[in-house]
Amino acid sequence: MNPFLKSQKIGFLGAGNMAQAMIKGLVEGGIPSKNIYVTNRTPGKLQKLQESFGVNPVSSNNELIDICDIVILAVKPQDLLAALEPVSRAFDDNTIVISVAAGIRMEKLERYIHGARLARVMPNTPSLIGRGLIGYLLNDDDDNALDSTVEDLFTPLGRVIKVFDEDQFEALMISCSSGTGFVFEMMMYWQDWIEEHGFSPEEARLMTIETFVGASLLASQAQEGVEDLQAKVTSKKGVTAAGLQSMRELEIERALRISFEKAAMRNKEMAREIK
């Protein structure tokens, strides 16, 4: 963890699951809990965070912004703009503001947050266990200090990737955040089929998870690409080849691509709906 970051006061607007995961990662990474401040509409989650990590609950968003060098917007997208409107003039040029809200593009954030250095960040749900894929977009690509700050803040949650425009940010969100849900859908089909062939739900769950985890770990550690790894388990006219041929005849790739595009269309609709 960057020593400079350990001296910064970090505030969270919102105390949901992602904020809790980030706070856990920051504290375990060496950020003093006395330097972390949190607001939330209801007191229960604040009390839990204070008891678990020793962070500072704050009574208002204005107070949090006055105290903190870095402000992380971790409220639900549909609630974010309403939360920002009363405090939009409270930020200054030295404040770093990081939004983890989906669907609210940088241009809209710039209208509601005046003067601050801005980043959009999209963690996926495996970030909750430190195995996430986290994408980020800056409002100033030449702000190297902001680059480093975002990287240091989110590295405890997983692998961090910088993108350079909203289209890339959307593609990362669909493939890695929504994509996690798509993988779970595939896993459900896997488990159902195994159960239909006499295995218990517990056994089917284990077999499914270990197949996906094992394939992913093998791909991550191998020198060759995924296509080459697939070829190694596919004998000509063999069992795997027959299954793959059926998948290709059924145009599984096309179905997945359509699912990705449908998700992207919905993301754009949501962005228009958030006023």
C-alpha positions in Angstrom: 0.0 0.0 0.0 1.3 3.5 -0.9 2.5 5.2 2.3 0.9 8.4 1.1 -2.5 6.8 0.9 -2.1 5.7 4.6 -2.1 9.4 5.5 -5.2 10.3 3.6 -8.7 10.5 5.1 -11.1 8.3 3.1 -14.8 8.7 3.2 -17.6 6.4 2.0 -21.1 7.7 1.1 -23.0 4.5 1.7 -22.2 1.3 3.7 -23.5 -1.5 1.5 -21.7 -4.8 0.5 -19.2 -3.2 -1.8 -18.3 -0.4 0.7 -17.9 -3.1 3.4 -15.6 -5.2 1.1 -13.5 -2.1 0.3 -13.2 -1.1 3.9 -12.1 -4.6 4.9 -9.5 -4.6 2.1 -8.2 -1.1 3.1 -7.9 -2.0 6.7 -6.2 -5.3 6.0 -3.9 -3.5 3.5 -2.6 -1.1 6.2 -4.9 1.9 6.0 -5.5 3.1 9.7 -9.2 2.6 10.5 -9.1 6.0 12.3 -8.7 7.5 8.8 -11.9 6.0 7.4 -15.2 7.7 7.6 -18.7 6.5 6.6 -22.2 7.9 6.2 -25.3 5.8 5.6 -29.1 6.5 5.7 -29.7 3.9 8.3 -27.5 3.4 11.4 -27.4 -0.4 11.6 -24.6 -0.8 8.9 -22.6 2.0 10.4 -22.6 0.4 13.8 -21.6 -2.9 12.3 -18.7 -1.3 10.5 -17.6 0.6 13.5 -17.7 -2.6 15.6 -15.9 -4.7 13.0 -13.2 -2.3 11.8 -13.1 0.8 14.1 -14.1 3.3 11.4 -15.7 6.6 12.1 -19.5 7.0 11.5 -20.4 10.5 10.3 -23.8 12.1 10.6 -24.0 13.9 7.3 -22.5 13.8 3.8 -21.4 17.5 4.1 -19.4 16.7 7.2 -17.8 13.7 5.5 -16.8 15.7 2.4 -15.3 18.4 4.6 -13.2 15.9 6.5 -12.0 13.6 3.7 -9.4 13.8 1.0 -10.9 10.9 -0.9 -14.7 10.3 -1.2 -16.1 7.1 -2.5 -19.7 7.2 -3.7 -21.1 3.8 -2.8 -24.8 4.4 -2.7 -27.3 2.8 -5.1 -27.3 4.3 -8.6 -30.9 5.4 -8.4 -30.1 7.3 -5.1 -26.8 8.8 -6.0 -27.8 12.0 -7.8 -30.3 12.9 -5.1 -27.5 12.4 -2.5 -25.1 14.6 -4.5 -27.4 17.5 -5.3 -27.3 19.1 -1.8 -23.4 18.8 -1.6 -22.4 19.4 -5.2 -20.5 22.6 -4.3 -18.8 21.1 -1.3 -16.0 19.5 -3.3 -12.7 21.3 -4.2 -9.9 20.8 -6.7 -7.9 18.6 -4.2 -10.8 16.2 -3.5 -10.7 12.8 -5.2 -14.2 11.4 -5.9 -14.7 7.8 -6.9 -18.1 6.5 -8.0 -18.8 2.8 -8.0 -22.4 3.4 -9.2 -23.4 1.7 -12.4 -25.2 3.6 -15.1 -24.1 7.1 -14.2 -21.6 8.2 -16.8 -18.7 10.6 -16.3 -20.4 13.5 -18.0 -23.3 13.4 -15.5 -21.0 13.1 -12.6 -19.2 16.2 -13.8 -22.4 18.1 -13.8 -23.1 17.1 -10.1 -19.6 17.3 -8.7 -17.9 20.6 -9.3 -14.1 20.9 -9.3 -13.1 17.5 -7.9 -10.8 14.9 -9.6 -13.1 12.1 -10.7 -13.0 8.4 -11.3 -15.6 5.8 -12.2 -14.9 2.3 -10.9 -16.7 -0.9 -11.6 -15.9 -3.8 -9.2 -17.5 -7.2 -9.9 -19.0 -9.4 -7.1 -15.9 -11.6 -6.7 -14.3 -8.5 -5.3 -16.1 -9.4 -2.1 -13.6 -12.2 -1.7 -10.6 -10.4 -3.1 -10.8 -12.1 -6.5 -12.5 -9.4 -8.4 -11.9 -7.7 -11.7 -12.1 -3.9 -11.2 -12.2 -1.5 -14.1 -11.8 2.3 -13.8 -12.1 5.4 -15.9 -10.7 8.9 -15.1 -12.0 12.3 -16.1 -8.4 13.2 -16.8 -6.2 10.5 -18.3 -3.0 12.5 -17.6 -3.7 12.6 -13.8 -1.0 10.0 -12.9 -1.4 10.6 -9.2 -5.1 9.7 -9.4 -4.2 6.6 -11.5 -2.0 5.4 -8.6 -4.5 6.2 -6.0 -7.3 4.2 -7.7 -4.9 1.3 -8.3 -3.8 1.3 -4.6 -7.4 1.5 -3.3 -8.8 -1.3 -5.3 -5.9 -3.8 -5.7 -6.9 -5.5 -2.3 -10.1 -6.5 -4.1 -8.6 -8.1 -7.1 -7.1 -7.2 -10.5 -7.4 -3.6 -11.6 -7.7 -2.5 -15.3 -7.8 1.0 -16.6 -10.1 1.8 -19.5 -10.1 5.0 -21.6 -13.7 5.7 -22.6 -17.3 5.0 -21.7 -17.6 2.3 -24.3 -14.7 0.3 -22.9 -16.1 0.9 -19.4 -19.5 -0.6 -20.5 -17.8 -3.5 -22.2 -15.9 -4.3 -19.0 -19.0 -4.0 -16.9 -21.0 -6.3 -19.1 -18.3 -8.9 -19.5 -17.0 -9.0 -16.0 -19.8 -7.8 -13.7 -22.9 -9.0 -15.6 -20.6 -11.7 -16.9 -20.4 -13.2 -13.4 -24.1 -13.7 -13.5 -23.9 -15.3 -16.9 -21.3 -17.8 -15.6 -23.6 -18.6 -12.6 -26.4 -19.3 -15.1 -24.1 -21.8 -16.9 -23.2 -23.4 -13.6 -26.9 -23.9 -12.8 -27.4 -25.8 -16.0 -24.3 -27.9 -15.2 -25.4 -28.7 -11.7 -29.0 -29.6 -12.8 -27.7 -32.1 -15.5 -25.4 -33.8 -13.0 -28.2 -34.1 -10.4 -30.4 -35.7 -13.1 -27.8 -38.5 -13.4 -28.0 -39.6 -9.8 -25.7 -37.3 -7.9 -26.8 -35.5 -4.7 -27.2 -31.7 -4.9 -24.0 -31.3 -2.7 -22.0 -33.6 -5.0 -23.3 -31.9 -8.1 -22.5 -28.5 -6.7 -18.9 -29.6 -5.8 -18.4 -31.1 -9.3 -19.7 -28.0 -11.0 -17.7 -25.5 -9.0 -14.4 -27.5 -9.2 -14.8 -27.9 -13.0 -15.2 -24.1 -13.5 -12.5 -23.2 -10.9 -10.1 -25.9 -12.3 -10.5 -24.7 -15.9 -10.0 -21.1 -14.9 -6.9 -21.8 -12.9 -5.5 -23.9 -15.6 -6.1 -21.1 -18.2 -4.6 -18.5 -15.9 -1.4 -20.5 -15.3 -0.8 -21.9 -18.8 1.4 -20.4 -21.4 -0.9 -21.2 -24.3 -4.3 -19.7 -25.1 -7.7 -21.1 -24.2 -8.2 -22.4 -27.7 -5.0 -24.5 -27.4 -6.0 -25.8 -24.0 -9.4 -26.9 -25.4 -7.7 -28.7 -28.2 -5.7 -30.7 -25.6 -8.9 -32.2 -24.1 -10.6 -32.7 -27.5 -9.8 -36.0 -29.3 -10.9 -36.2 -33.0 -14.3 -37.9 -33.1 -14.2 -38.3 -29.3 -16.7 -37.5 -26.6 -15.7 -33.9 -26.0 -15.6 -33.2 -29.7 -19.2 -34.5 -30.1 -20.4 -32.2 -27.3 -18.5 -29.2 -28.7 -19.9 -29.8 -32.2 -23.4 -29.8 -30.7 -22.7 -26.5 -28.9 -21.5 -24.9 -32.2 -24.5 -26.2 -34.1 -26.8 -24.7 -31.5 -25.0 -21.4 -31.9 -24.1 -21.0 -28.2 -21.7 -18.2 -29.2 -24.4 -16.3 -30.9 -26.7 -16.7 -27.9 -24.0 -15.4 -25.6 -23.3 -12.4 -27.8 -26.9 -11.5 -27.9 -27.1 -11.7 -24.1 -24.1 -9.3 -23.9 -25.7 -6.9 -26.3 -29.1 -7.0 -24.5 -27.3 -6.2 -21.2 -25.5 -3.3 -22.9 -28.8 -1.9 -24.3 -30.3 -2.1 -20.8 -27.3 -0.3 -19.3 -27.9 2.6 -21.8 -31.6 2.6 -20.9 -30.8 2.8 -17.2 -28.4 5.7 -17.8 -31.2 7.6 -19.5 -33.7 6.8 -16.8 -31.5 8.1 -14.0 -32.3 11.8 -13.8 
